[in-house]
Amino acid sequence: MTDQAPTDLAPTAPAPRRIWRNARLATMRADRPGLGIVERGAIVADHGLIAYAGPEADLPSDLVRGGEIIDCDGRWITPGLIDCHTHLVHGGDRANEFELRLKGASYEEIARAGGGIVSSVAATRAASEDELVRQTLPRLDALIAEGVTTVEIKSGYGLDTASELKSLRAARALEKVRDVAIATTFLGAHALPPEAQGDKAAYIDLIVRDMLPAVAAEWLADAVDGFCEGIAFSPDEIARVFDAAKGFGLPVKLHADQLSNLGGAALAARYGALSADHLEHTDEAGAAAMAAAGTVAVILPGAFYFIRETKRPPIELFRAHGVPMAVATDCNPGTSPLTSLLLTMNMAATLFRMTVEECLLGVTREAARALGRLGEIGTIEPGKACDLAIWDIERPAELVYRMGFNPLHARIRRGR
């Protein structure tokens, strides 16, 4: 790689036994009410995994022997934060489109005039893998600095086989220069490339017959995504991609119901999708289908804010039907150039009236669920990775309440 990581962010081996004591824990465990709070708590990590998390008074003495003890001075500890929907790897930016929007142009108008997603394609195709890594690192570092330990990264700015593979390789390479877990998602069905000349069926054929097999052959993707929208792909076209993904044993997720209701939420649920994301126009039938399928609703206030949408996602419907809700930045160059998960939580609360509890669970437990990794991360409990964030705060609500303020005291990855 052309860019080397600072020593404190470079990947390291899991730490031997460490004990954090005199802490207040927000464990996010599903078997505890609310945020799973433990006052006067302690956490023990053994070679990167949590061996104990609970009241310090109940800490077994044999887990303390031989370990490094860290006094947290009453600070709060949460799981390491998880950004479960980003488009972090891309070439260039789209600041010019920001100016056009300020002058009144809509997302659809910009896209139909040759802007939008396809305007990032040329820059991404022109960049080498090393250059894509170099351009992505500042965005990734901004997330890491706020206690993020896992980031999902989608492709979708290459839109040809070679460039999609290059983007996914760049995303995987980030784990080699930063101590962070990366979940990769193949998003070939993001937009129609210029050379397709409007032939969506032929491009879907390319995805199914060429791109997806090549991605699967290199084990470059943990999931497959698509953009189901009038300016992107129809439910039938997305279904073809999802059928092919299932053939390779890859789970799916979907950009659904962002600008209109094409039944994207129900489509995602029909395929047992890990998540359906955006969802501003989802109806009650879609919410009920997601609940039945266990599909997570990923709420993305950054895009709603940035493109000045007015239709809010139906948070009340998701609550009523028991749909789990995650919160993510949707960091991308055109509609959500947002690299703060803390600010994203504030936006979810302020714009969509999500509660503090919903926001915090949305960037920990439910974000892990949206990635299919809840068995490994997202809560503080024995057996899971010791990915933690330690905060200089008086109460967890501060993480949602404050704007432009980062109270992170320490970020722990694999117990180190």
HELIX and SHEET records of a PDB file:
HELIX    1   1 GLU A   56  ASP A   58  5                                   3    
HELIX    2   2 SER A   61  VAL A   64  1                                   4    
HELIX    3   3 ALA A   95  LEU A  102  1                                   8    
HELIX    4   4 TYR A  107  ARG A  112  1                                   6    
HELIX    5   5 GLY A  116  SER A  120  5                                   5    
HELIX    6   6 VAL A  121  ALA A  126  1                                   6    
HELIX    7   7 GLU A  129  ILE A  144  1                                  16    
HELIX    8   8 THR A  161  VAL A  177  1                                  17    
HELIX    9   9 PRO A  194  ALA A  196  5                                   3    
HELIX   10  10 LYS A  200  LEU A  206  1                                   7    
HELIX   11  11 ILE A  207  MET A  211  3                                   5    
HELIX   12  12 LEU A  212  ALA A  217  1                                   6    
HELIX   13  13 PRO A  235  GLY A  247  1                                  13    
HELIX   14  14 GLY A  264  ARG A  270  1                                   7    
HELIX   15  15 GLU A  284  ALA A  293  1                                  10    
HELIX   16  16 PRO A  301  PHE A  306  1                                   6    
HELIX   17  17 ILE A  315  HIS A  321  1                                   7    
HELIX   18  18 LEU A  341  PHE A  352  1                                  12    
HELIX   19  19 VAL A  356  GLY A  362  1                                   7    
HELIX   20  20 ARG A  365  ALA A  370  1                                   6    
HELIX   21  21 GLU A  398  TYR A  401  1                                   4    
SHEET    1   A 4 LEU A  49  PRO A  55  0                                        
SHEET    2   A 4 ILE A  37  ASP A  46 -1                                        
SHEET    3   A 4 ARG A  18  ALA A  26 -1                                        
SHEET    4   A 4 GLU A  68  ASP A  71  1                                        
SHEET    1   B 6 LEU A  49  PRO A  55  0                                        
SHEET    2   B 6 ILE A  37  ASP A  46 -1                                        
SHEET    3   B 6 ARG A  18  ALA A  26 -1                                        
SHEET    4   B 6 TRP A  76  PRO A  79  1                                        
SHEET    5   B 6 LEU A 388  TRP A 391 -1                                        
SHEET    6   B 6 LEU A 408  ILE A 412 -1                                        
SHEET    1   C 8 LEU A  81  ASP A  83  0                                        
SHEET    2   C 8 VAL A 148  LYS A 154  1                                        
SHEET    3   C 8 ALA A 181  ALA A 189  1                                        
SHEET    4   C 8 ALA A 223  CYS A 228  1                                        
SHEET    5   C 8 LYS A 253  ALA A 256  1                                        
SHEET    6   C 8 SER A 275  HIS A 278  1                                        
SHEET    7   C 8 VAL A 296  ILE A 299  1                                        
SHEET    8   C 8 MET A 325  VAL A 327  1                                        
END                                                                             
